[in-house]
Amino acid sequence: MARGPHPLSSLLLAASLASSLAGIGCAEHHAYRVYDPYYTDYHTWNDVEIVYYQRWADETHRERRRDFRKLPPEEQKEYWTWRHNHGDHDRDRDHDRDHNNHDHNNNNKDRH
């Protein structure tokens, strides 16, 4: 005698599908580190870097949704050159301020 689908099976299937779809939606937002071999530094590829990348793509008339990791090396180099000329100036100022404070504190130690 055949019975209909069990309600628990349907619930588990729905939960499984929902978690799979949620994972797909979140996949775009995972941050990862990218090495810039031309400037020998690392960048965290996150929402902030994506904004820079999309701005570069717009300014250079490229497809902004194209995955950076799939660009040819010459285009990646062009992006990194552009990116270092359009850096995060607030972060740079904070770095300079911290560096200056460190120097100031060391100079005061010498006077005491």
DSSP file (Angstrom, degrees, kcal/mol; ACC not computed):
  #  RESIDUE AA STRUCTURE BP1 BP2  ACC     N-H-->O    O-->H-N    N-H-->O    O-->H-N    TCO  KAPPA ALPHA  PHI   PSI    X-CA   Y-CA   Z-CA
    1    1 A M              0   0    0      0, 0.0     2,-0.3     0, 0.0     0, 0.0   0.000 360.0 360.0 360.0 125.4    0.0    0.0    0.0
    2    2 A A        -     0   0    0      0, 0.0     2,-0.3     0, 0.0     0, 0.0  -0.640 360.0-159.8 -87.6 138.3    1.5    3.3   -1.1
    3    3 A R        -     0   0    0     -2,-0.3     3,-0.1     1,-0.1     0, 0.0  -0.808  22.0-105.8-113.4 158.4    1.4    6.3    1.2
    4    4 A G        -     0   0    0     -2,-0.3    -1,-0.1     1,-0.2     0, 0.0  -0.140  58.3 -63.2 -71.9 173.3    1.7   10.0    0.3
    5    5 A P        -     0   0    0      0, 0.0    -1,-0.2     0, 0.0     3,-0.0  -0.292  56.1-111.9 -61.8 143.5    4.9   12.0    1.1
    6    6 A H    >>  -     0   0    0      1,-0.1     4,-1.6    -3,-0.1     3,-0.5  -0.583  18.4-131.7 -76.3 135.4    5.7   12.3    4.7
    7    7 A P  H 3> S+     0   0    0      0, 0.0     4,-2.0     0, 0.0     5,-0.1   0.831 106.8  56.5 -58.7 -33.2    5.3   16.0    6.0
    8    8 A L  H 3> S+     0   0    0      1,-0.2     4,-2.4     2,-0.2     5,-0.2   0.887 103.8  53.3 -66.8 -37.9    8.7   15.9    7.7
    9    9 A S  H <> S+     0   0    0     -3,-0.5     4,-2.3     2,-0.2    -1,-0.2   0.912 109.2  48.9 -62.2 -43.1   10.3   14.9    4.4
   10   10 A S  H  X S+     0   0    0     -4,-1.6     4,-2.4     1,-0.2    -1,-0.2   0.895 111.1  50.1 -64.0 -39.8    8.8   18.0    2.7
   11   11 A L  H  X S+     0   0    0     -4,-2.0     4,-2.4     2,-0.2    -2,-0.2   0.912 111.1  48.1 -65.4 -43.0    9.9   20.2    5.5
   12   12 A L  H  X S+     0   0    0     -4,-2.4     4,-2.3     2,-0.2    -2,-0.2   0.892 111.5  50.6 -64.8 -39.8   13.5   18.9    5.3
   13   13 A L  H  X S+     0   0    0     -4,-2.3     4,-2.4     2,-0.2    -2,-0.2   0.923 111.3  48.1 -64.1 -44.2   13.5   19.4    1.6
   14   14 A A  H  X S+     0   0    0     -4,-2.4     4,-2.4     1,-0.2    -2,-0.2   0.907 112.3  48.9 -63.0 -42.0   12.2   23.0    1.9
   15   15 A A  H  X S+     0   0    0     -4,-2.4     4,-2.3     2,-0.2    -1,-0.2   0.894 110.7  51.2 -65.5 -39.6   14.8   23.8    4.6
   16   16 A S  H  X S+     0   0    0     -4,-2.3     4,-1.9     2,-0.2    -2,-0.2   0.928 111.7  46.2 -63.5 -45.8   17.6   22.3    2.5
   17   17 A L  H  X S+     0   0    0     -4,-2.4     4,-2.4     1,-0.2     5,-0.2   0.905 111.7  52.0 -63.1 -42.1   16.6   24.3   -0.6
   18   18 A A  H  X S+     0   0    0     -4,-2.4     4,-2.2     1,-0.2    -1,-0.2   0.907 110.1  47.7 -63.3 -41.8   16.3   27.5    1.4
   19   19 A S  H  X S+     0   0    0     -4,-2.3     4,-2.0     2,-0.2    -1,-0.2   0.871 110.9  52.3 -69.4 -34.1   19.7   27.1    3.0
   20   20 A S  H  X S+     0   0    0     -4,-1.9     4,-1.8     2,-0.2    -2,-0.2   0.930 111.3  46.2 -64.5 -44.9   21.3   26.4   -0.5
   21   21 A L  H  X S+     0   0    0     -4,-2.4     4,-2.1     1,-0.2    -2,-0.2   0.877 110.6  53.0 -66.0 -37.5   19.7   29.6   -1.9
   22   22 A A  H  X S+     0   0    0     -4,-2.2     4,-1.6     1,-0.2    -1,-0.2   0.896 107.8  51.9 -64.2 -39.2   20.8   31.6    1.1
   23   23 A G  H  X S+     0   0    0     -4,-2.0     4,-1.1     1,-0.2    -1,-0.2   0.875 108.0  51.5 -64.6 -37.9   24.4   30.4    0.6
   24   24 A I  H  X S+     0   0    0     -4,-1.8     4,-0.5     1,-0.2     3,-0.4   0.917 109.4  50.1 -65.2 -43.2   24.3   31.4   -3.1
   25   25 A G  H  < S+     0   0    0     -4,-2.1     3,-0.4     1,-0.2    -1,-0.2   0.834 113.5  45.6 -64.7 -33.1   23.1   34.9   -2.2
   26   26 A C  H >< S+     0   0    0     -4,-1.6     3,-1.6     1,-0.2     4,-0.3   0.665  90.4  84.1 -84.5 -16.9   25.9   35.4    0.4
   27   27 A A  H >< S+     0   0    0     -4,-1.1     3,-0.9    -3,-0.4    -1,-0.2   0.820  85.4  57.6 -58.7 -31.9   28.7   34.0   -1.8
   28   28 A E  T 3< S+     0   0    0     -4,-0.5    -1,-0.3    -3,-0.4    -2,-0.1   0.751 103.4  54.1 -68.7 -23.1   29.2   37.4   -3.4
   29   29 A H  T <  S+     0   0    0     -3,-1.6     2,-0.4    -4,-0.2    -1,-0.2   0.337  74.6 116.5-101.3   7.2   29.8   39.1   -0.1
   30   30 A H    <   -     0   0    0     -3,-0.9     2,-0.2    -4,-0.3    -3,-0.0  -0.622  60.1-135.7 -77.2 130.2   32.7   37.0    1.3
   31   31 A A        +     0   0    0     -2,-0.4     2,-0.3    13,-0.0    15,-0.2  -0.582  28.3 173.2 -82.9 146.8   35.9   38.9    1.7
   32   32 A Y  E     -A   45   0A   0     13,-1.2    13,-4.1    -2,-0.2     2,-0.3  -0.968  32.3-104.1-147.2 161.8   39.1   37.4    0.6
   33   33 A R  E     -A   44   0A   0     -2,-0.3     2,-0.4    11,-0.3    11,-0.2  -0.700  27.7-163.9 -92.4 139.9   42.7   38.6    0.2
   34   34 A V  E     -A   43   0A   0      9,-3.1     9,-2.6    -2,-0.3     2,-0.5  -0.987  14.2-136.8-123.4 130.7   44.2   39.5   -3.1
   35   35 A Y  E     -A   42   0A   0     -2,-0.4     7,-0.2     7,-0.2     3,-0.1  -0.738   6.9-152.2 -89.0 131.2   48.0   39.8   -3.6
   36   36 A D  E >>> -A   41   0A   0      5,-3.5     5,-1.3    -2,-0.5     4,-0.9  -0.869  10.4-173.3-101.3  99.6   49.1   42.7   -5.8
   37   37 A P  T 345S+     0   0    0      0, 0.0    -1,-0.1     0, 0.0     5,-0.1   0.691  80.2  58.8 -70.7 -16.5   52.4   41.5   -7.3
   38   38 A Y  T 345S+     0   0    0      1,-0.2    -2,-0.0     3,-0.1    39,-0.0   0.811 121.4  23.8 -82.7 -30.5   53.2   44.9   -8.8
   39   39 A Y  T <45S-     0   0    0     -3,-0.5    -1,-0.2     2,-0.2     3,-0.1   0.293 103.5-128.6-113.5   5.6   53.1   46.8   -5.5
   40   40 A T  T  <5 +     0   0    0     -4,-0.9     2,-0.3     1,-0.2    -5,-0.0   0.875  68.6 108.9  45.5  52.2   53.9   43.7   -3.4
   41   41 A D  E   < -A   36   0A   0     -5,-1.3    -5,-3.5    -7,-0.0     2,-0.3  -0.922  64.0-115.0-143.1 171.2   51.0   44.1   -1.0
   42   42 A Y  E     -A   35   0A   0     -2,-0.3     2,-0.4    -7,-0.2    -7,-0.2  -0.815  19.6-163.3-109.3 148.8   47.7   42.5   -0.1
   43   43 A H  E     -A   34   0A   0     -9,-2.6    -9,-3.1    -2,-0.3     2,-0.7  -0.988  22.1-126.6-127.5 140.3   44.3   44.0   -0.5
   44   44 A T  E     -A   33   0A   0     -2,-0.4     2,-1.3   -11,-0.2     5,-0.3  -0.789  21.6-142.1 -84.9 118.1   41.1   42.7    1.2
   45   45 A W  E     +A   32   0A   0    -13,-4.1   -13,-1.2    -2,-0.7     2,-0.2  -0.694  52.4 126.8 -84.6  96.6   38.6   42.1   -1.6
   46   46 A N  S  > S-     0   0    0     -2,-1.3     4,-2.4   -15,-0.2     5,-0.2  -0.579  79.1 -64.7-134.4-166.4   35.4   43.3    0.2
   47   47 A D  H  > S+     0   0    0      1,-0.2     4,-1.5     2,-0.2     5,-0.1   0.844 131.6  52.9 -59.3 -34.5   32.6   45.7   -0.4
   48   48 A V  H  > S+     0   0    0      2,-0.2     4,-1.6     1,-0.2    -1,-0.2   0.937 111.1  44.9 -67.1 -46.8   35.0   48.7   -0.2
   49   49 A E  H  > S+     0   0    0     -5,-0.3     4,-2.8     1,-0.2    -2,-0.2   0.867 108.5  58.3 -66.1 -34.7   37.4   47.2   -2.8
   50   50 A I  H  X S+     0   0    0     -4,-2.4     4,-2.8     1,-0.2    -1,-0.2   0.880 102.4  54.3 -62.3 -37.7   34.5   46.3   -5.0
   51   51 A V  H  X S+     0   0    0     -4,-1.5     4,-2.0     2,-0.2    -1,-0.2   0.933 110.8  45.6 -61.2 -45.5   33.4   50.0   -5.1
   52   52 A Y  H  X S+     0   0    0     -4,-1.6     4,-2.7     2,-0.2    -2,-0.2   0.931 113.0  50.8 -61.0 -45.5   36.9   50.9   -6.3
   53   53 A Y  H  X S+     0   0    0     -4,-2.8     4,-2.7     1,-0.2    -2,-0.2   0.911 110.7  47.9 -60.7 -44.0   36.9   48.1   -8.9
   54   54 A Q  H  X S+     0   0    0     -4,-2.8     4,-2.4     2,-0.2    -1,-0.2   0.872 110.9  51.6 -67.1 -35.7   33.5   49.2  -10.3
   55   55 A R  H  X S+     0   0    0     -4,-2.0     4,-2.7    -5,-0.2    -2,-0.2   0.930 111.3  47.5 -64.2 -44.7   34.7   52.8  -10.5
   56   56 A W  H  X S+     0   0    0     -4,-2.7     4,-2.1     2,-0.2    -2,-0.2   0.924 111.3  51.2 -60.3 -44.8   37.8   51.7  -12.4
   57   57 A A  H  <>S+     0   0    0     -4,-2.7     5,-3.4     1,-0.2     4,-0.3   0.903 112.1  46.8 -61.1 -42.0   35.7   49.5  -14.7
   58   58 A D  H ><5S+     0   0    0     -4,-2.4     3,-1.1     3,-0.2    -1,-0.2   0.939 113.2  48.0 -64.4 -46.8   33.3   52.5  -15.4
   59   59 A E  H 3<5S+     0   0    0     -4,-2.7    -2,-0.2     1,-0.3    -1,-0.2   0.808 118.3  40.6 -65.5 -29.3   36.2   54.9  -16.0
   60   60 A T  T 3<5S-     0   0    0     -4,-2.1    -1,-0.3    -5,-0.2    -2,-0.2   0.277 113.4-115.5-104.6  10.4   38.0   52.5  -18.3
   61   61 A H  T < 5 +     0   0    0     -3,-1.1     2,-0.3    -4,-0.3    -3,-0.2   0.912  66.9 139.8  58.6  48.6   34.8   51.3  -20.1
   62   62 A R      < -     0   0    0     -5,-3.4     2,-0.6    -6,-0.1    -1,-0.2  -0.738  65.4 -85.3-114.6 166.7   35.0   47.7  -18.8
   63   63 A E    >   -     0   0    0     -2,-0.3     3,-1.2     1,-0.2    -5,-0.1  -0.618  35.6-157.4 -73.2 115.3   32.3   45.3  -17.6
   64   64 A R  T 3  S+     0   0    0     -2,-0.6    -1,-0.2     1,-0.3    -7,-0.1   0.697  87.6  56.9 -71.9 -19.2   31.9   46.1  -13.9
   65   65 A R  T 3  S+     0   0    0      2,-0.1    -1,-0.3    -8,-0.1     2,-0.2   0.497  78.5 115.5 -89.8  -3.2   30.5   42.7  -13.0
   66   66 A R  S <  S-     0   0    0     -3,-1.2     2,-0.3     1,-0.1     5,-0.1  -0.470  77.7-108.5 -69.8 134.7   33.4   40.7  -14.4
   67   67 A D    >   -     0   0    0     -2,-0.2     3,-1.9     1,-0.2     4,-0.3  -0.456  19.2-140.7 -66.0 124.7   35.3   38.8  -11.7
   68   68 A F  G >  S+     0   0    0      1,-0.3     3,-1.9    -2,-0.3    -1,-0.2   0.869 100.5  61.6 -53.4 -40.0   38.7   40.5  -11.1
   69   69 A R  G 3  S+     0   0    0      1,-0.3    -1,-0.3     7,-0.0    -2,-0.1   0.677 101.4  53.8 -64.9 -16.5   40.4   37.1  -10.7
   70   70 A K  G <  S+     0   0    0     -3,-1.9    -1,-0.3     2,-0.1    -2,-0.2   0.426  83.6 109.1 -98.2   0.0   39.4   36.3  -14.4
   71   71 A L  S <  S-     0   0    0     -3,-1.9     5,-0.0    -4,-0.3    -3,-0.0  -0.457  81.2-101.3 -71.6 148.3   41.0   39.5  -15.8
   72   72 A P    >>  -     0   0    0      0, 0.0     4,-2.1     0, 0.0     3,-0.8  -0.353  37.2-106.8 -62.3 152.6   44.1   39.0  -17.9
   73   73 A P  H 3> S+     0   0    0      0, 0.0     4,-2.6     0, 0.0     5,-0.2   0.835 119.2  57.3 -53.5 -36.2   47.3   39.9  -16.0
   74   74 A E  H 3> S+     0   0    0      1,-0.2     4,-2.0     2,-0.2     5,-0.1   0.898 108.8  45.7 -64.7 -37.3   47.8   43.1  -18.0
   75   75 A E  H <> S+     0   0    0     -3,-0.8     4,-2.4     2,-0.2    -1,-0.2   0.870 110.9  52.7 -72.6 -35.6   44.3   44.3  -16.9
   76   76 A Q  H  X S+     0   0    0     -4,-2.1     4,-2.7     2,-0.2    -2,-0.2   0.924 109.8  49.4 -62.5 -42.8   44.9   43.3  -13.3
   77   77 A K  H  X S+     0   0    0     -4,-2.6     4,-2.3     1,-0.2    -2,-0.2   0.911 109.6  51.5 -61.8 -41.7   48.2   45.4  -13.4
   78   78 A E  H  X S+     0   0    0     -4,-2.0     4,-2.3     1,-0.2    -1,-0.2   0.904 110.5  49.3 -61.4 -40.9   46.3   48.3  -14.9
   79   79 A Y  H  X S+     0   0    0     -4,-2.4     4,-3.5     2,-0.2    -2,-0.2   0.945 110.5  49.2 -63.1 -47.4   43.7   48.1  -12.1
   80   80 A W  H  X S+     0   0    0     -4,-2.7     4,-2.4     2,-0.2    -2,-0.2   0.882 111.1  50.2 -62.9 -37.1   46.4   47.9   -9.3
   81   81 A T  H  X S+     0   0    0     -4,-2.3     4,-1.1     2,-0.2    -1,-0.2   0.945 114.8  43.8 -63.1 -47.2   48.2   50.9  -10.8
   82   82 A W  H >X S+     0   0    0     -4,-2.3     4,-0.7     1,-0.2     3,-0.5   0.923 112.7  53.6 -61.0 -44.3   44.9   52.9  -10.9
   83   83 A R  H >< S+     0   0    0     -4,-3.5     3,-0.9     1,-0.3    -2,-0.2   0.888 106.2  50.5 -62.7 -41.0   44.0   51.6   -7.4
   84   84 A H  H >< S+     0   0    0     -4,-2.4     3,-0.5     1,-0.3    -1,-0.3   0.740 110.7  50.8 -71.4 -20.9   47.2   52.8   -5.9
   85   85 A N  H << S+     0   0    0     -4,-1.1    -1,-0.3    -3,-0.5    -2,-0.2   0.552 115.9  42.0 -87.8  -8.8   46.7   56.2   -7.4
   86   86 A H  T << S+     0   0    0     -3,-0.9    -1,-0.2    -4,-0.7    -2,-0.1  -0.303  90.8 161.3-127.0  45.9   43.1   56.3   -6.0
   87   87 A G    <   -     0   0    0     -3,-0.5     2,-1.5     1,-0.2     3,-0.1   0.087  55.9 -82.7 -67.7 176.6   43.9   55.0   -2.6
   88   88 A D     >  -     0   0    0      1,-0.2     4,-2.3     2,-0.1     3,-0.2  -0.671  46.9-173.4 -80.6  91.1   41.9   55.1    0.6
   89   89 A H  H  > S+     0   0    0     -2,-1.5     4,-2.6     1,-0.2    -1,-0.2   0.820  79.5  55.9 -64.7 -32.4   43.1   58.6    1.6
   90   90 A D  H  > S+     0   0    0      2,-0.2     4,-2.3     1,-0.2    -1,-0.2   0.925 109.9  46.3 -64.6 -42.0   41.4   58.5    5.0
   91   91 A R  H  > S+     0   0    0     -3,-0.2     4,-2.5     2,-0.2    -2,-0.2   0.908 112.1  51.4 -64.5 -40.7   43.3   55.3    5.8
   92   92 A D  H  X S+     0   0    0     -4,-2.3     4,-2.5     2,-0.2    -2,-0.2   0.905 109.6  49.5 -63.3 -41.1   46.5   56.8    4.6
   93   93 A R  H  X S+     0   0    0     -4,-2.6     4,-2.9     2,-0.2    -1,-0.2   0.914 110.7  50.2 -63.2 -42.5   46.0   59.9    6.8
   94   94 A D  H  X S+     0   0    0     -4,-2.3     4,-2.8     2,-0.2     5,-0.2   0.913 110.5  50.0 -62.1 -41.6   45.3   57.7    9.8
   95   95 A H  H  X S+     0   0    0     -4,-2.5     4,-2.4     2,-0.2    -2,-0.2   0.925 112.6  46.8 -61.8 -44.5   48.5   55.7    9.0
   96   96 A D  H  X S+     0   0    0     -4,-2.5     4,-2.9     2,-0.2    -2,-0.2   0.910 112.0  50.8 -63.7 -41.9   50.5   59.0    8.8
   97   97 A R  H  X S+     0   0    0     -4,-2.9     4,-2.6     2,-0.2    -2,-0.2   0.933 112.0  46.5 -62.1 -45.7   48.9   60.3   12.0
   98   98 A D  H  X S+     0   0    0     -4,-2.8     4,-2.2     1,-0.2    -1,-0.2   0.903 113.1  49.8 -63.4 -40.1   49.8   57.1   13.9
   99   99 A H  H  X S+     0   0    0     -4,-2.4     4,-2.2    -5,-0.2    -2,-0.2   0.919 112.3  47.2 -63.9 -43.8   53.3   57.2   12.4
  100  100 A N  H  X S+     0   0    0     -4,-2.9     4,-2.7     1,-0.2    -2,-0.2   0.889 110.8  51.8 -65.9 -39.5   53.7   60.8   13.5
  101  101 A N  H  X S+     0   0    0     -4,-2.6     4,-2.6     2,-0.2    -1,-0.2   0.894 108.9  51.3 -63.5 -39.0   52.4   60.1   17.0
  102  102 A H  H  X S+     0   0    0     -4,-2.2     4,-2.3     2,-0.2    -2,-0.2   0.933 112.2  45.7 -62.6 -46.1   54.9   57.3   17.3
  103  103 A D  H  X S+     0   0    0     -4,-2.2     4,-2.2     2,-0.2    -2,-0.2   0.902 112.8  51.1 -63.3 -41.1   57.8   59.6   16.3
  104  104 A H  H  X S+     0   0    0     -4,-2.7     4,-2.0     2,-0.2    -2,-0.2   0.915 110.6  48.4 -63.0 -43.8   56.5   62.3   18.6
  105  105 A N  H  X S+     0   0    0     -4,-2.6     4,-1.5     1,-0.2    -1,-0.2   0.899 111.3  50.0 -64.9 -40.6   56.3   59.9   21.6
  106  106 A N  H  X S+     0   0    0     -4,-2.3     4,-1.3     1,-0.2    -1,-0.2   0.889 109.3  51.8 -66.2 -37.2   59.8   58.6   20.8
  107  107 A N  H  X S+     0   0    0     -4,-2.2     4,-0.9     1,-0.2    -1,-0.2   0.880 107.6  52.4 -65.5 -38.1   61.2   62.1   20.7
  108  108 A N  H  X S+     0   0    0     -4,-2.0     4,-0.8     1,-0.2     3,-0.3   0.842 103.9  57.0 -68.0 -31.8   59.6   63.0   24.1
  109  109 A K  H >< S+     0   0    0     -4,-1.5     3,-0.7     1,-0.2    -1,-0.2   0.879 103.0  55.3 -64.7 -36.3   61.3   59.9   25.7
  110  110 A D  H 3< S+     0   0    0     -4,-1.3    -1,-0.2     1,-0.2    -2,-0.2   0.793 104.2  54.2 -67.8 -26.8   64.7   61.2   24.6
  111  111 A R  H 3<        0   0    0     -4,-0.9    -1,-0.2    -3,-0.3    -2,-0.2   0.686 360.0 360.0 -81.0 -18.4   64.1   64.5   26.4
  112  112 A H    <<        0   0    0     -4,-0.8    -1,-0.2    -3,-0.7    -2,-0.2   0.466 360.0 360.0 -92.6 360.0   63.3   63.0   29.8
